[in-house]
Amino acid sequence: MRHSEDAHWRVIYIARDERQAQVIEDLLRDGDFMVDRRRPEADEARIDDIEIKALSAEAEEARLYLMEKGY
């Protein structure tokens, strides 16, 4: 069992830049989802990538919501 703070969040989208991350974050908040973001470590992914996270309990619903919005 994970005890870290990250255990409550799940990555649901990888934004390619700050602008796209803000659009996705705004969409999710408008849909009443809690959102968090972080940049992966330099050796994990592209430097511009931004992980968009939702609460684990809402992650599947948040993903479906983004798909309905065309993302």
C-alpha positions as CSV (number, residue, x, y, z in Angstrom):
1,M,0.0,0.0,0.0
2,R,1.3,3.4,-1.0
3,H,1.3,6.1,1.7
4,S,2.5,9.0,-0.3
5,E,0.4,12.0,-1.2
6,D,0.6,10.9,-4.9
7,A,-1.4,7.8,-4.0
8,H,-4.6,9.9,-4.2
9,W,-3.9,11.3,-7.7
10,R,-3.7,9.6,-11.0
11,V,-2.3,11.1,-14.3
12,I,-5.1,11.3,-16.8
13,Y,-3.5,13.5,-19.5
14,I,-0.1,14.6,-20.7
15,A,-0.1,18.2,-21.9
16,R,2.6,19.1,-24.4
17,D,3.0,22.7,-23.2
18,E,1.8,25.2,-20.6
19,R,-1.0,26.5,-22.8
20,Q,-2.5,23.1,-23.4
21,A,-2.1,22.2,-19.7
22,Q,-4.1,25.4,-18.8
23,V,-6.9,24.5,-21.3
24,I,-7.2,21.0,-19.9
25,E,-7.1,22.1,-16.3
26,D,-9.8,24.8,-16.9
27,L,-12.0,22.2,-18.7
28,L,-11.7,19.8,-15.8
29,R,-12.4,22.5,-13.2
30,D,-15.4,23.6,-15.1
31,G,-16.6,20.0,-14.9
32,D,-16.1,20.1,-11.1
33,F,-13.1,17.9,-11.0
34,M,-10.2,18.4,-8.7
35,V,-7.0,18.9,-10.7
36,D,-3.3,18.8,-10.0
37,R,-0.3,19.1,-12.3
38,R,3.4,18.5,-12.3
39,R,6.3,18.4,-14.7
40,P,8.0,15.0,-14.9
41,E,11.6,14.8,-14.0
42,A,14.0,15.7,-16.8
43,D,15.0,12.1,-17.5
44,E,11.4,10.8,-17.4
45,A,9.9,12.7,-20.4
46,R,10.1,15.7,-22.7
47,I,10.9,18.8,-20.7
48,D,7.8,20.6,-22.0
49,D,5.4,17.8,-20.9
50,I,3.1,18.5,-18.0
51,E,1.2,15.7,-16.2
52,I,-2.5,16.6,-15.5
53,K,-3.8,14.6,-12.6
54,A,-7.2,13.9,-11.1
55,L,-8.2,12.3,-7.9
56,S,-8.0,8.5,-8.2
57,A,-11.7,8.1,-7.4
58,E,-12.6,10.5,-10.2
59,A,-9.9,9.6,-12.7
60,E,-12.0,7.4,-15.1
61,E,-14.9,9.9,-15.1
62,A,-12.5,12.8,-15.7
63,R,-10.9,10.9,-18.6
64,L,-14.3,10.3,-20.2
65,Y,-15.2,14.0,-19.6
66,L,-12.1,15.0,-21.6
67,M,-12.9,12.6,-24.4
68,E,-16.4,14.1,-24.6
69,K,-14.8,17.5,-25.0
70,G,-12.6,16.2,-27.8
71,Y,-9.3,15.6,-25.9
